[in-house]
Amino acid sequence: MSVTSINIGICGLGTVGQGVWKHIEANRAALESRLGVTLNLARASVRDLKKKRSVRVAPAKLTLDPLAIATDPAIHIVCELIGGTTLARDVTLAALKSGKTVVSANKALLCKHGPELFAAARKHGGHFLFEASVAGGIPIIKALREGLVANRFKLIYGILNGTCNYILTRMEREGLAYPTILAEAKALGYAEADESLDVEGWDTAHKASILAFLAHGIWVPTEKMLVEGITHITQTDLAFARENGYAIKLLAVISCEADTGEVFVRVHPTLIPRTKVLANVNEVYNGISVTGDVVGETVYIGRGAGQDPTASAVISDIVDAVILRKRGNAQLPAPVEARATLTPLQNITGSYYLRLEVKDEPGVLAKIAGATATLDVSIASVLQRPSETAGAASLILTTHQSNEKAIRATVARLKKLSCVLGEPVLLRIADFAA
């Protein structure tokens, strides 16, 4: 029997859910003409039936129970837009076990329960689609799974969090401190009331985990990553970057050794040369560079969050789900899960930037040089800047090529020196010559 009508259920009618509803209604005629089916926004779950929303939904279509949508035999496509990893997991599994297609924007859910969700989809004949989970309106997942399928990926790096990019952009342009810009970002809605998931790097880490799986078939949990945020970045660091032809960006970096197949995933603020495209991606925009062994480098830039970009990606998956259903709901190729190993820290090499607040007294530099030399970390340059602390100076060191194991040990040793005040600030210097 040919498919003539598709019923869509939306679990979670928040910002993104309302965007999906709004744009399907606005573009219904064009979508239906393109797909050859009728699209019916059948039901939506909410937490408050009386709350005012930006879209008009008939009260009869609203429910407080998202599981009722997930298990409703009349619903063909379930959009999981609840967020979190508990109820969202229950809803997703219930829908997949009913043979439905689930469309999700939930990177934390995928990062934590991805293998279980894919297995449920395969076992019960459903699909799990997640284009909106990584970079909002940027179709990076389709690019990796479809457009670049002929490639092996030795390097993927990108700006995956608009909040951090907005804060760093304004700090650089306006010379203001991190707390000031953060407060304004919250007032504008670019940062959550609890900003820690964004600014400490965990949101980016969840997205990096998904990209690593798509590129290399390995699930890397966040506890196996190097994850650092932007809260320690100051105008001193930004001034150094500006004077030396760099920008500071919070990057996810996924590297794969061609010879060994070892994979490493890391998230950290990075000094990236201004000659690189991503160094000039600003405000709330995201950018991703993908280097394949066949295609070379490709770069993707767009809005990484917000109602409309994320809704665009969700609707893209809905369209794919409709096409799959018209083809008999044929199974997509199973995701390839590899047994790749993680790269040892000593094999992750690069140059580093290290800023230290030190006592302004004779012999300090000799002590620091001794500590670095002990661990075979070679200093390339030293700058001294004024410090806001009386009797102190700010030292900025850059290193020649070293490795993560050695630089971490060096930082730990420097912290123990009596002449070093407070926490050292460590930044990686990008060398993306690949």
C-alpha angles and dihedrals in degrees: 000000000000119000112245103159134034123198116209126198123195118205106199119025097202127123096309095037091054089048091054092048092047096049096044090052092046095047099032096119094051093044094048092047091051095046100036094228139095114253114213120190091210108172143354132196122221137174094227121033093196099050116119114241137188091242128059113237123176109248090233089064095055126090136172091218116078091182088063088061093045092055099035105120090211093061115088102178124035119197109205105205099148099104128213126074106261113056089023090057092049092050094046094048092046091053094045092049087055089057094251130140113249121204114196140180091188111120094172091054092049093045092051102035106018099123092048093050095048091048091051091050092051095045096050101034098251134119135236114207123183113169092138094055100083117032110001110232096005108103093218096140093055089046092055097040099040119007095044099032092124091063140086111212119227095172137020120170132163156150103257104166120068094192093060092043091051092050094047092045093054094043089055096045100041104030093232127143124259096251092054094051092043091056091051092046089056091049090052093047095247092115130043123240086254100043097177097101089059106035096040091055102248097117089053091046092056090053092045089054090057093048091049090053093048093047100039109012093241127120109219111192116218091247088064092053133082102245124181131158139210104255093105096053113116138179088264090064093045091049091053090049093049094048093049102044099262139118123208114233133167101241136188108213123194113183131179126195108229094211100045103023089229114157129207127187122194140166121200145128108277137195100229122185115253088233089072117089094229092057086069098048104109146172115020094335123120126213132190130191117201121188115196127184091236106033100033117214122352123179129205124194131179147110108312100195144012134088102289102041092046092044088052091057093045092051089048088058091046089055090050089049091053091050091050091050092050087054091055095271089282114191119260116231108283114255109260109241110199132195094229116157127228118255114252113246093245089061093057101089135181147114123285143210116215125186119193132183105216140174111270097237139112119281098027096115091049091054092049093047090050092052093050094044091053089064095041094251107146118211114226100183142359128206128179120210132180116269128217088223116088113245092015139102133202114235121196117197129183122195138214117239111317135146139252095253093052096043093049091051089048093053090049090052094047091053089061094056113105090221093059114087120204129335119336114235114229124192129176119233110222121236103179097161090141 
